[in-house]
Amino acid sequence: MKDIQPLESWSVVKNGGPIAIAGPCSAESEEQLMETCRQITEEIDITMLRAGIWKPRTRPGSFEGIGEEGLKWFANVKKELNMPITTEVANAQHVELALKYGADVLWIGARSTVNPFTIQEIADALKGVDVPVMIKNPINPDLALWKGAIERIYGAGIRQIAGIHRGFSSFEKTKYRNVPMWKLAIALKTELPNLPLICDPSHIGGTRDLIYPVSQKAIDLDFDGLMIETHRDPDNAWSDASQQVTPKRLAEILNEVKIRKSTTDAEEVNNKLDDLRSKIDRLDTELLDVMSQRMSVVNEIGDYKRENNLTVFQAGRWIDIFQNRPEQAEKLGIGKSFMEQLFKLIHDESIRVQTKVVNTEKA
Ligand SMILES: C=C(O[C@@H]1C=C(C(=O)O)C=C[C@H]1O)C(=O)O
């Protein structure tokens, strides 16, 4: 999927990244939608307006979206404010209607991404259509499922695709509504480096006070844009009231977020970075060398255990190491839990290697 296009190729993206997308969680009334969008465009220059027309809700009985009527309002907003619009689609009929009313970009929600049948239905409806599609991560932290959805939309011929990171459901209570697990977004970017990534701090945070820190974190991780739910009267929103911000607050957040570039043309900066990275290269070589020496000793201990009929796993010794190394690390200013994880990995590898050694007769 190397020919997935950068955001700059989307006709709706005028000034390059990072882009901002904002608008209400749901279209509620023509007046609410128009007023919210008008206030947003008066407060700040954004790339695109968003509004939910069909809302997949966790439990029945909640407001499930206004439906086709809302698309007529949204089309008026587009015309009146001269702004591109985007909405969520969850089946073939949604695709058809959203395009009929002039949606410039479509997005697929987290609850749809989990279901390959749904994604395939949407992909089939998109065959031969030229519209950018943004695909939210599935609600569960499954990278293959996210990638699979991207592949299906790509298979329909769409090349303007972006991922939207909206965090992952978790059984445990956390300060987030959906835990970010940034490493999944990093893994996706590692596998598909040319895929634009947009962050949805509203669904990750779930509360207004988390929108700014989550947005900054996303920009620090080189995300290409932010999608922030914005409502003229968030407290009285029909859905997701606690995470929507006012247009005024949206502008504050976007102005406060410090934009960082992924690269620079400044020769001096690049030279300094090159120097420091050479140091890292040398240190990594030393690290690998030390690791290889440690593994040799592990092998030797394995031989000795075989000869003396001793178990591979030695709980006492391992518990000592597991307590001691992170404490040593902490004194050196290295994170304790990082070292715990690292030593667990090292120990797993020792067990794997020694299991092989003790079960192989010496020639
Ligand atoms: C190397 C040994 O075998 C295993 C691996 C360990 C390690 O990698 O440090 C520690 C304890 C054992 O579970 C050992 O017994 O010392």
The ligand as an ORCA input file, in Angstrom:
! r2SCAN-3c Opt
* xyz 0 1
  C      20.777    -18.240     33.999
  C      20.026    -18.992     34.814
  O      18.819    -19.580     34.410
  C      17.580    -18.869     34.398
  C      17.832    -17.544     33.796
  C      18.208    -16.475     34.573
  C      18.810    -15.244     33.943
  O      18.666    -15.055     32.730
  O      19.440    -14.455     34.659
  C      18.012    -16.546     35.959
  C      17.468    -17.634     36.557
  C      17.001    -18.825     35.824
  O      15.592    -18.864     35.839
  C      20.419    -19.263     36.216
  O      19.919    -20.236     36.773
  O      21.237    -18.500     36.736
*
